[in-house]
Amino acid sequence: MRRLISTGSPFEKTAGYSRAVVEGDWCFVAGTTGYDYATMTMPESVEEQTRNCLATIGKALAEAGFSLADVVRTHYYVTNRAHVAKVYPILGETFGEIRPAATMLVCGLAEPEMKIEIEVTALRRSA
């Protein structure tokens, strides 16, 4: 049964998407930027934005009944090649033992203050 997860972000309703969609043993988490949704502010540094992305993703996964350990695929989008070296250690702290298949692209994002966007797919582990 399909289940929709929301962070309460106004962007979800405006743009017509869910933070995450659960279908069976799969959880698909939408591209997540570094907004602090409690204050609707965007930190300046790519490191803080990365931590916010991962925190939002972790919360969405938990609400869906998953954990970061269930992540099997990640997509990282950064706006500047120089950000890659800054975010690798943070990503390594989070996914170093999990080791999902990953792709990182350097590209433009929807708003100029956005420096990173992270999208993940999780598969529920069998007991």
N, C-alpha and C positions, 0 to 999 in steps of 0.2 A: 504494500500500500504506500502510495506517495505521501510524503510528509514535508511541509515547508517550514523552514526555520528563518526567523527574522531577528535582526539585532535592534530593530526599532529605528534604524537610520531613515531619515526622510527620503534619501535617495532611492531606497527600495521601492517605495510606493510610486514616486515620481517616474522612475525609469522602468517600473514593472518587472522587478526581479526579486528573488529570495536570496538571502545570505547563503543558505544551503538548501539542498533538496536531497531527501533521503528516499531511496528506492530499494527496498529489500535490504541486502547487506552492503549496499553502496551509499556513500555520502559524497555529494558533489558540492564543494564550497566555491562560491563565486569569487571572482577577482576582488581582493580586499586591499584597500589602501590604508595609509597610516593615520586616518582620523581617530581622534579620541571621541567616541560617540557620546560620552557623558557630557563633554563640554563643547562638542562640535568644533574642536580646534585641530589644526594640523601642526605637529612639531616641525621645526626648521630642519633638523638633521635627518639624514637618511637612516642613521642608526636608530633613532627614536621612532621614526616612521616604521621601520622594520619590526621593532619590538611591538608596536601597536598592532600592526598587521597580524603578527603571530598570536597576540593575545586575543584579538577578535576572532581569529580562526579557531583557536583553542576553545573559546567559549561556545562558538557555534557547533563545533564537533561534540562538545560535552552535552549540550542541550539535545543534540541528535542521538546521543547514546554511543558516541565514538570517542576516541582519544587521538592525540597526535601520533601515538604508536601505530595507529591503523592507517596512516597516510601511506599510499603507494605511489602517488604521482604528484609532482609539484611543477608549477610554472612560475617563474620569477620574471617580472618586467621592470627594468630600471631605466631611468631617463638619461643616464650618463655613464659611460664606461668606467669612470673613476669611482662610481658607487660600488662596483662589483667587489673590489678588495675590502671595502668598508663593511659590506653586509655578509660576506663569506663567514667570518668568525661567528656572527650571530646565528646564521643558518646552521652552522656546524654545531653550535651549542644545542639547538633544538632538534635537528635531524641527524646528528652524527652517528647515533646508534641505530636509528630507524632506516636510514639510507634509502629513501624513496627514489624512483626514477625522476630525474629533474631536467628542466630546461631553463636557461636564462637568456632573455633577449634584451637588447638595448633599443628603446623605442620611445615615442611620445606617449603621454598619458592624457586623460581627459581634462585635467586642470593643471595649470603651471606649478602650483605648490606641491603637487604629487611627485614624489621621487621614486617610489617603488609600489608595485602592486603584486600580490601573491595569490595564487589560485591553487587549491589542492583537491585531490580525490582520495577518498579513504574507502577501504574494504574491511568490513568487520572481521576480526580474527575469530576462527573457530576455537572453542575451548579445548 
